Amino acid sequence: MHSSKRFLLTFSTVAAFVIVLCTPTAAEVTVTTDPVGLTTTALLGNSDTYVSIPFTRSPEFIAGISSAATSGTTGIITVAGNPWTANQFVYGGTQHNHYYALIGPISGTGTKEGHTYLITGNGSGTLIVDASHDDSRNLSTIPANTQVQVIPYWTPATVFPASDAGVSFTPTSSPPTYQTLLRIPNYSAPGVNQPYAAEYYFNNGAWRLVTDGFNNPPDRRDDPFLSDGYFVVRNANGAPTLPLRAFGSVLMKKTAVPFFAAQTGKQDNPVSMIRPVDVPLDATGLAPIDNSFIQNDQLLLFNNARRQFDKHPYRTYTYNDGWRLAGDPIGDHGKDVIPAGAAMIVRKAASSGAPVFWINSPTYVTATSLLPLQAASRKTHAGAGRFDINMPRVGAKGIEPRTGGTSGDHQIMFTFANNVSLTSASVTPGQNGAGALAGPPIVNGKRIILNLTGVTNQQVLTVNLTGASDGLVSSDLAIPIGILAGDTNADQLVNVKDVNRTKAASGRVVNSSNFQLDVNLDGQINVDDTNFVKSFSGTSLP
């Protein structure tokens, strides 16, 4: 038996969002399907409108995973029984869909919750998926009995069916004088401000690709749109303002969206908020705690109420001890709202590391755990100010290269979205290491501060919070803290690279982009810092 519920939510940025619980789709496991919803977006005439569909298409299969494995960049997901016919989910013939697999939820240990994988083939009880963009490419970490959903991608024809010509879009009668264009961002090009990867127009009953030319171009109605991406609708050459009514399944589960960075320079990641409700910035899941959004990254938003072509971002956010808005570097903007279904660009700062994942959890589902937005090692540089080094919970370790002085003193600060309380805290030293709390935790509104002393070098110690609570959810947290004096490039080794990097910056003013090089905390980068790094050359984390 499945319960039946009906909810009605309204909000100003989108006309209405209706949730209705539907009957379950056929599957090998008993499930309750996600509710469905409807939104309306005005696609302005003589303008570009950034559009993200805040729903998924209805899953065509929901099952429990028996096992998962990876061979190279190919993943193999096995489910119970033999519920499918071979290549049932492969595009071609009368089958007009491309599909992806959505993993989760996952309870207990295990990874890959919220990850999506393009389905490239299937057997009677297996899904063959593309794992090339996965972080570890190791699907075997998915525990047995984890849910998998098989979901068709949105396409030009499912967002804008031919029957909606003149209703939600304007057909082009005389290409190349285009009226409604669907413009797709380039998700793989390096750098920033890249031209669009594809542009579609509707002509003679079909969606066409601009680059196919005008001599009998093929029908591109089934081309897939990325599940976590957006597109831009350009209405030009007399195309009027028309409403786009989007209807689909409300995503009640987490999604894990990959963010890529370049080794040099910044990298744009066009993404969408797949939620049909407004979301405060500090509830988006974008945060330093999992490396998804760190200092020097930028979040760019676009204003769909502004009638304009080739829009520039109207808001640019960064994270520096809280959410900051360009033009207001001091104010806390964590409660600023990301509109329902917003299209965004996450502009990652240069990094040589692997892709990171933005874990986007729905705010309309009761949270089961509490995470800080950030854990950081904070130190004061004489005359230059206080600077924080991010200590993420997962992914690449955070490393403190700055001196702790003769007493091994460090300060770890946790920042939460809302005011918190705490039962207790402790420190677990790493291998062959030492360290302890210097006094009780300091709890002040959204922040918890722990002062540490007696911390020895060359270790990964763990800072433990017990009973951290925001009044709704309580969690115990364990955050790893890398201590390696002189490791200014955070590669877990101190060597000539760190020496040369510090020497090259000698004489520069200490600021938010180079403070790690002021390892002796005197507010200057000079020969004393270079000699400090040299003195630890050859050391590493265990």
C-alpha positions in Angstrom: 0.0 0.0 0.0 1.2 3.5 -0.7 0.0 6.6 1.0 -1.5 9.4 -1.0 -0.8 13.0 -0.2 -1.3 16.4 -1.8 0.6 19.6 -1.1 0.3 23.1 -2.5 3.2 25.6 -2.3 3.3 29.0 -3.9 6.1 31.5 -4.3 6.7 34.7 -6.2 9.5 33.9 -8.6 7.6 31.0 -10.3 3.8 31.0 -10.7 3.1 27.8 -8.7 4.4 24.5 -7.6 2.0 21.7 -7.0 3.1 18.4 -5.6 1.0 15.3 -6.1 1.9 11.8 -5.1 1.4 9.4 -8.0 1.1 5.7 -8.4 4.4 3.8 -8.5 6.1 2.8 -11.7 6.6 -0.9 -12.3 9.8 -2.2 -10.8 11.4 -5.1 -9.1 11.3 -3.5 -5.7 8.4 -1.9 -3.9 8.8 1.9 -4.1 6.8 5.1 -3.7 7.3 7.4 -6.6 8.4 11.0 -6.2 5.7 13.6 -6.3 5.1 15.7 -9.5 5.1 19.4 -10.0 4.4 22.3 -12.4 6.2 25.6 -12.8 5.7 28.5 -15.3 8.5 30.6 -16.6 8.1 33.7 -18.8 10.4 33.5 -21.8 10.8 37.2 -22.6 10.6 38.5 -26.2 13.6 40.4 -27.5 15.8 38.8 -24.8 17.7 35.8 -23.5 16.1 33.7 -20.7 18.2 31.3 -18.7 16.1 28.1 -18.2 16.5 25.1 -16.0 13.8 22.5 -15.7 13.5 22.0 -11.9 12.1 18.5 -12.3 13.2 15.2 -13.8 11.2 13.2 -16.3 9.4 10.3 -14.6 11.7 7.3 -13.9 11.0 4.3 -16.1 12.5 1.8 -13.7 13.3 1.8 -10.0 15.2 -1.2 -8.6 17.7 -2.3 -5.9 21.3 -2.8 -6.9 22.8 -6.3 -6.4 26.3 -5.2 -7.2 28.3 -2.7 -9.2 31.8 -2.7 -10.7 34.0 -0.6 -13.0 36.2 -1.6 -15.9 38.3 1.3 -17.1 35.7 4.1 -17.7 32.8 1.7 -18.1 30.5 0.9 -15.1 28.4 -2.2 -14.8 25.4 -2.1 -12.5 23.6 -5.4 -11.8 20.0 -5.6 -10.4 18.0 -8.5 -9.1 16.4 -10.7 -11.7 16.1 -10.1 -15.4 13.6 -7.3 -15.7 14.6 -5.9 -19.1 15.2 -6.8 -22.7 18.7 -6.3 -24.1 19.4 -2.7 -25.1 16.0 -1.6 -23.9 17.5 1.7 -22.8 19.6 2.3 -25.9 18.5 5.0 -28.3 17.3 4.1 -31.8 14.4 3.0 -33.9 11.1 3.6 -32.1 13.0 4.2 -28.9 13.3 8.0 -28.7 15.0 8.4 -25.3 18.5 8.6 -23.9 18.7 7.5 -20.3 20.8 8.0 -17.1 21.1 6.1 -13.9 20.6 8.0 -10.6 22.2 6.3 -7.5 20.7 6.5 -4.0 19.8 7.1 -1.4 22.5 5.3 0.5 22.3 4.6 4.2 25.3 3.7 6.3 28.7 3.3 4.5 29.1 3.6 0.8 29.6 6.2 -1.8 28.2 7.6 -5.1 24.9 8.7 -3.6 23.4 11.2 -6.1 25.8 10.4 -8.9 24.3 10.1 -12.4 25.7 8.0 -15.2 24.8 7.9 -18.9 23.4 4.5 -19.8 25.2 3.3 -22.9 23.7 -0.3 -23.0 21.9 -2.8 -20.9 21.4 -6.6 -20.6 18.4 -8.3 -19.1 19.6 -7.5 -15.6 22.5 -5.1 -16.1 23.1 -1.4 -16.9 26.2 -0.4 -18.8 27.1 3.2 -17.9 29.8 5.8 -18.7 31.9 6.4 -15.6 34.5 8.6 -17.3 33.6 11.7 -15.3 33.4 9.9 -12.0 36.0 10.9 -9.4 37.4 7.4 -8.5 35.7 5.5 -11.3 35.0 2.8 -8.7 31.4 1.9 -8.7 32.1 -1.1 -6.4 31.8 1.3 -3.5 28.0 1.3 -4.0 26.6 -1.0 -1.4 24.1 -3.7 -2.2 20.4 -2.9 -2.1 21.1 0.8 -3.0 18.3 2.2 -5.1 18.9 3.0 -8.8 16.5 4.9 -11.0 16.5 4.8 -14.8 15.4 8.2 -16.0 15.1 9.6 -19.5 16.9 12.9 -20.3 14.9 16.0 -21.2 15.1 16.8 -24.9 14.0 19.7 -27.2 10.8 17.8 -28.0 9.9 16.9 -24.4 10.5 20.5 -23.1 9.0 22.1 -26.3 6.7 19.6 -28.1 5.6 20.5 -31.6 2.1 21.0 -30.3 3.4 24.0 -28.3 4.5 26.0 -31.3 3.1 29.4 -30.8 2.3 28.6 -27.2 5.7 28.3 -25.5 8.0 29.1 -28.4 7.9 30.6 -31.9 8.9 28.5 -34.9 11.4 29.9 -37.4 9.9 30.4 -40.8 13.0 31.7 -42.7 16.3 30.5 -41.3 18.8 31.9 -40.6 16.4 34.6 -39.3 15.8 32.7 -36.1 13.0 33.5 -33.8 13.2 31.1 -30.8 16.7 29.6 -30.4 17.6 27.1 -27.7 21.3 27.7 -26.8 23.3 25.0 -25.0 26.3 25.9 -22.9 29.6 24.2 -23.7 30.2 21.9 -20.7 33.6 20.6 -21.7 35.5 23.6 -23.1 38.4 24.9 -20.9 38.3 28.4 -19.5 35.5 30.9 -19.1 32.9 32.8 -21.2 32.9 30.1 -23.9 30.6 30.3 -26.9 27.5 28.0 -26.9 28.1 24.4 -27.9 24.9 24.0 -29.9 21.8 26.1 -31.0 18.4 24.6 -31.9 15.5 26.2 -33.8 12.1 24.8 -34.8 11.3 24.7 -38.5 8.8 22.6 -40.6 7.6 20.6 -37.6 11.0 19.6 -36.2 13.9 20.8 -34.1 17.0 21.6 -36.1 20.6 22.2 -35.2 22.0 25.5 -36.6 25.3 23.9 -37.6 23.5 21.3 -39.7 22.8 23.9 -42.3 19.6 24.5 -44.2 19.7 21.7 -46.9 17.4 19.1 -45.5 18.8 19.1 -41.9 17.9 16.1 -39.7 15.3 16.3 -36.9 17.2 16.8 -33.6 14.2 16.5 -31.3 15.7 13.7 -29.3 19.1 15.2 -28.5 19.5 14.9 -24.7 19.9 17.9 -22.3 22.2 17.3 -19.3 20.1 16.5 -16.2 22.1 19.1 -14.1 22.5 21.7 -16.8 20.6 24.6 -18.3 19.9 26.2 -21.7 19.2 29.7 -22.8 16.1 30.6 -24.8 16.7 33.5 -27.1 13.5 35.1 -28.5 14.4 37.4 -31.4 13.1 38.8 -34.7 9.6 39.3 -33.5 9.2 36.3 -31.2 7.0 37.4 -28.4 7.1 36.7 -24.7 5.5 33.2 -24.1 5.2 31.1 -21.0 7.0 27.8 -20.6 5.1 25.4 -18.4 7.3 22.6 -17.1 5.8 19.5 -15.6 7.7 16.6 -14.1 8.9 14.6 -11.1 10.0 16.5 -8.0 13.5 15.2 -7.2 13.4 14.1 -3.5 16.9 12.7 -3.5 20.4 14.1 -3.5 22.3 14.8 -6.7 26.1 14.9 -7.0 27.1 17.4 -9.7 30.8 17.3 -10.9 32.8 20.5 -10.9 35.9 20.7 -13.0 38.9 23.1 -12.6 41.8 24.0 -14.7 45.4 23.8 -13.6 45.9 27.4 -14.6 43.2 30.0 -14.8 39.5 29.7 -14.0 37.0 27.2 -15.3 33.2 27.7 -15.8 30.8 25.0 -14.8 27.3 25.7 -16.1 24.8 24.1 -13.6 21.2 24.3 -12.5 19.3 24.2 -9.2 17.1 21.1 -9.9 14.6 22.2 -7.2 11.2 23.8 -7.8 11.5 26.0 -4.7 13.6 28.9 -3.7 16.8 27.9 -1.8 18.9 30.1 0.5 22.6 30.2 -0.4 23.7 28.5 2.7 21.2 25.6 2.1 22.4 24.9 -1.5 25.1 22.4 -0.5 27.7 24.6 -2.1 30.3 24.9 0.7 34.0 24.6 1.5 33.3 21.6 3.8 33.3 19.2 0.8 35.5 21.4 -1.5 32.6 22.0 -3.8 33.0 25.8 -3.3 36.1 27.3 -1.8 37.8 30.6 -1.4 38.4 32.3 -4.8 35.6 30.3 -6.5 32.7 32.4 -7.9 29.0 31.8 -8.2 27.4 33.7 -11.0 23.6 34.3 -11.3 21.5 35.8 -14.1 18.5 38.0 -14.0 15.6 36.6 -16.1 13.5 39.7 -15.3 15.9 41.9 -17.3 15.1 42.1 -21.0 18.6 41.7 -22.7 20.6 39.6 -25.1 24.0 38.2 -24.0 23.4 38.8 -20.4 26.2 39.4 -17.9 25.8 38.0 -14.4 23.9 40.4 -12.2 25.2 38.8 -9.0 28.6 37.3 -8.2 29.1 35.5 -4.9 32.2 34.2 -3.2 32.8 32.4 0.1 35.2 33.9 2.5 34.3 33.2 6.2 30.7 33.2 4.9 28.9 34.1 1.7 29.9 37.4 0.3 28.4 39.5 -2.6 30.5 41.4 -5.0 30.2 45.0 -3.9 29.5 44.0 -0.3 32.6 42.0 0.9 31.7 42.3 4.6 27.9 41.5 4.8 26.8 37.9 5.3 24.7 36.9 2.3 24.0 33.3 3.3 20.2 33.9 3.4 20.2 35.4 -0.1 17.8 33.3 -2.2 18.6 31.2 -5.3 15.4 31.2 -7.3 13.6 27.9 -8.1 15.2 26.2 -11.0 17.9 28.8 -11.3 20.6 28.5 -14.0 24.1 29.3 -12.5 27.7 29.2 -13.3 30.2 28.0 -10.7 33.5 29.5 -11.8 36.2 27.3 -10.1 39.6 28.8 -9.3 42.7 27.1 -10.6 43.4 23.6 -9.1 45.4 20.6 -10.1 43.2 18.2 -8.2 40.5 15.8 -9.4 36.9 17.0 -10.1 34.9 17.8 -6.9 31.2 17.1 -6.5 28.5 19.4 -5.4 26.1 17.4 -3.2 22.7 19.1 -3.7 20.1 17.9 -1.2 16.4 19.0 -1.4 15.5 21.4 1.4 11.9 20.1 1.4 13.0 16.7 2.7 13.7 16.4 6.4 17.5 16.5 7.0 19.0 13.6 8.8 22.4 15.1 9.6 24.0 18.4 10.3 27.2 19.6 8.5 29.0 22.9 8.9 29.5 25.1 5.8 33.2 25.1 6.6 35.9 23.9 9.0 39.0 26.0 8.8 42.4 26.5 10.5 42.6 30.2 11.4 45.7 32.2 12.1 46.5 35.9 12.5 49.3 37.3 10.3 50.8 40.4 12.0 49.5 43.6 10.4 47.9 41.7 7.5 44.8 40.2 9.2 43.2 36.8 9.9 43.3 34.1 7.2 41.7 30.7 7.0 42.8 27.4 5.4 39.9 25.2 4.4 39.8 21.7 6.1 37.3 19.7 4.1 35.5 16.7 5.5 36.1 14.6 2.3 38.3 14.8 -0.7 41.8 16.3 -0.8 43.0 16.9 2.8 43.3 20.4 4.2 46.9 21.0 5.3 48.1 23.7 7.7 51.7 24.7 6.6 52.0 27.7 9.0 53.9 27.6 12.3 52.2 26.6 15.5 55.0 28.2 17.5 57.0 26.4 20.2 53.8 25.3 21.9 52.1 23.8 18.8 49.1 26.2 19.0 46.4 26.1 16.3 42.8 27.3 16.1 40.0 25.4 14.3 36.8 27.2 13.5 33.5 25.6 12.3 30.9 27.8 10.6 27.2 26.6 10.3 24.3 28.0 8.4 22.3 28.6 11.7 23.0 29.0 15.4 24.2 25.8 17.0 24.9 24.2 20.3 27.4 21.6 21.2 27.6 18.8 23.8 31.4 18.3 23.8 34.6 18.2 21.6 37.8 16.3 21.5 41.0 15.8 19.5 42.3 12.4 18.3 46.0 12.7 17.4 47.3 11.1 14.2 49.9 8.5 13.7 52.9 9.2 16.0 51.3 12.6 16.7 50.2 14.6 19.8 47.7 17.4 20.4 45.0 18.4 22.8 42.3 21.0 23.4 43.4 24.2 25.1 40.3 24.9 27.1 36.6 24.2 26.4 35.0 24.8 23.0 33.8 28.3 22.3 30.2 28.4 20.9 29.1 31.7 19.5 26.0 31.8 17.3 26.8 30.0 14.0 30.5 29.3 15.0 32.3 26.8 17.1 36.0 27.5 17.9 38.4 25.0 19.2 41.9 26.1 20.4 44.5 23.4 20.2 47.9 23.1 21.9 50.8 20.7 21.9 50.1 19.8 18.3 53.1 18.1 16.7 54.1 18.3 13.1 53.7 15.6 10.4 50.3 14.2 11.3 46.6 14.1 10.4 44.8 14.7 13.6 41.0 14.5 13.9 38.8 17.1 15.5 35.6 15.6 16.9 32.4 17.4 17.7 29.7 15.5 19.7 26.1 16.6 19.7 26.4 19.6 17.3 22.8 20.7 17.0 20.9 23.5 15.2 17.7 22.8 17.2 16.3 20.5 14.5 19.1 18.1 13.7 21.9 16.8 15.8 25.1 15.2 14.6 28.5 14.0 15.6 31.3 15.2 13.3 34.9 14.1 12.7 37.1 16.5 10.6 40.7 15.6 9.5 43.3 18.3 10.0 46.6 17.9 8.2 49.6 19.5 10.0 52.7 19.8 7.8 54.9 22.8 8.4 56.2 24.3 5.1 53.8 22.4 2.8 52.7 25.5 1.0 51.3 23.8 -2.1 49.3 21.2 0.0 50.7 18.1 -1.8 51.6 16.4 1.5 55.3 16.8 0.8 57.8 19.6 1.7 60.4 19.9 -1.1 62.0 22.2 -3.6 58.5 23.1 -5.1 57.5 24.6 -1.8 60.9 26.4 -1.4 60.7 27.9 -4.9 57.1 28.9 -4.6 57.8 30.8 -1.4 61.0 32.3 -2.7 59.2 33.6 -5.9 56.7 35.4 -3.7 59.3 37.2 -1.6 58.5 40.9 -1.1 54.8 40.6 -2.0 52.1 42.0 0.2 50.3 39.3 2.2 46.7 38.9 0.9 44.0 36.2 0.6 45.7 34.5 -2.4 49.2 34.1 -0.9 48.9 34.1 2.9 49.9 30.4 3.0 53.4 31.5 2.1 53.7 33.7 5.2 54.5 30.6 7.2 56.1 32.4 10.1 53.0 34.7 10.5 55.0 38.0 10.7 52.8 39.6 8.0 55.6 39.6 5.3 56.8 37.1 2.7 60.5 37.2 2.7 63.7 35.2 3.2 62.6 34.1 6.7 59.7 32.2 5.2 61.9 30.6 2.6 64.3 29.5 5.3 61.4 28.1 7.4 60.2 26.0 4.5 63.8 24.8 3.8 64.1 23.7 7.4 61.3 21.2 6.9 62.4 20.0 3.4 62.0 16.2 3.1 59.1 15.9 5.6 55.7 14.5 4.6 52.4 13.4 6.0 52.4 9.7 7.1 
